[in-house]
Amino acid sequence: MIFFLIKNKFIYIVSYLLVVLSSIVIISLYNDSFIYNSKFNNINSVEYSELLFTNNVVNKININIDNSDINELFMKEYNKDYFNCNININDETIYNVGIRIKGGSTRDILNNLNGASLKHSLKIKFDEYIDGQTYYGLDGIELNTQIHDKTFMRDYFAYDMMRFMGVPAPLVSFADVYINDEYWGFYVCIENVKDSFLKRNFGEDYGELYKPSRDFAYATFNDFVDWSKTNSSNEDINRLLDSIKKINNKDIENSVNINEVVKYFVVNNFTENGDGYLDFSNNYYLYEKNGLISMLPWDYDYSLYLFSSLERINYSSINNPFHQKKMTNYNKYMWKFIIENEQYLKLYYQYLQEFIDGYFSSGYFEKEYNRTFNLIEKNIYKDMDINKIIYKEKNKEEIYNQLLFLKKAIVARKEFIQNELSGNDYGDNYFFEISQDRFILDEIENDVEFDLDNKCSQQCEKKMIMLLLKIIIHFLKVCGDFN
């Protein structure tokens, strides 16, 4: 009888250990696919998302256009006229498509080169000449030259972070672009924020979309007529204006999609977009349905510390996230309601912590950055060989350093925010030194400093120790049940 109990106890313990070990193996094997799928939690079943916006392929796009139209397309006198072309995407041709150049500062920089480079950003509209024509449901794309961002990854990761937090954001991929079979350059391919975007994110019965060119809080009825992207009716615009009045009167629950707007600012403030709503009241969309307003992201190539030196970064505080340090919170309605209300401020902090835990502590960012880096590095060098004149970097090593800087800067931003969430606020005198992988306060290195890699590894070690302790305690409890 004793032998039988001992035998059963031994079998049970061995079985238990096998289950624990199997679970660990399954979690580690499944972890990659789980994290990857979570970032696409708001991508509906749309064909174009799987054909043009997969994250493991550099697309090949060949634009066929009459030679007589090329000079007009790239002429200095900017206009928004479309030209007819055929576009081949990954060996499949769509005929009679509209194309035009786009961009402000990018266009000006290239025009000042007097034709030395024609690598303009391009806007593609599939239904410009054939009503209702789409690319598997997609009505248009933008091909961005990324003249300011030679990592080609700032838009990609900013929108990826937005989608990770459940904020509707454009899909992004990469493309080698050819014009009449001649290699034109490496581009970032971005989903247009139009009907197909709205259907993908909000369904067929979507609301109203506006693209303000200044702070919407001070806009008029006629402004919103001009800014409407969905042919909004007078009734629609009046409903939006009523909601804006409610925001001003602090009736937030009946005028704002609170969770979505707070999550928008979590990522927007993390990325420190230097050309967006907070600093210049541009590069954002307003989405309204049933009187509730959301903000949607746009144009993040100036984000993720683009203007920082490669040696030192001075991050903005999570409570004063302005790229222009002298600006204040109080002329921005959508940010003001968060920062001035204790309930919404706590929600902001909560979502910031969830973002850090989910996007970084899970290991997702590390894997996604490395995957993207390996996917596009050679394409960037090829683009540099063809379009050297638009690169301030002198060689591939300098491009490589830019790519490494971006990763370090993003990880350090995470550590900076985690410090603030833990109650440490060092203000504008808190710097991150890239070469040393550490933060410093002013110039006194002994006051506030820590090694970024050691801190990360220490956090991982603590988590592993806690997990092992839990398993051991549970194991001892099991054993005790047989006594």
Disulfide bonds with the S-S distance in Angstrom:
none
